[in-house]
Amino acid sequence: MLYVIYHMFTRKEPYKDPNVNLEELMVKKNASKWMRRLKKYHELNFELA
């Protein structure tokens, strides 16, 4: 753990967990907002489930 902390501080980069797909998490979090906005601006012609 000290190895990771040392490299975080020396490289000035945040820790990135190699087992976590950040893009997938972002899509899951924001998908409902994107769908509501598309529906609001009539870009979708179908009902959301």
N, C-alpha and C positions, 0 to 999 in steps of 0.2 A: 504494500500500500504506500509506503514511503517513496518507493521508486516512482509510482504514478504521480504522486503529489510533487515530487521534485521536478519531474519533466513538465508538469503543468505550469509550474512557476517559472522554470528556466526558458521554456518555449513560449510562454504567455498565450497558451491555448486552453480552451475549456476541455474538460474530460469528455470523450466520446465513447460511449459504450458500444463495443463492436457487435453485440447481440441485439441491438435495438435499431429498427428501421424507422428513422425519424420522419421520413417522407410519408410512410404508411400511417403513422400516428397522426400527422398533420391532416391528412386526407380524411381519416375517420372522424377527427374532431370537427372539421370544417364542412364536411359534405352536406349536412343538413342546412347550414346557413347558405351555401351556394345554391342548393335546390330551392330554398325559399325565395332567394333573390331572383333566380331565373323565372320562377313562377310569378313573382310580383311584377316583373317587367315583361310578362307574356312571351317568354322565350320557349316555354314548354307548353305543349298542347295536350298534356295528359295529367291525370290526377296523381298526386304522390301517395304512395302506400303508407 
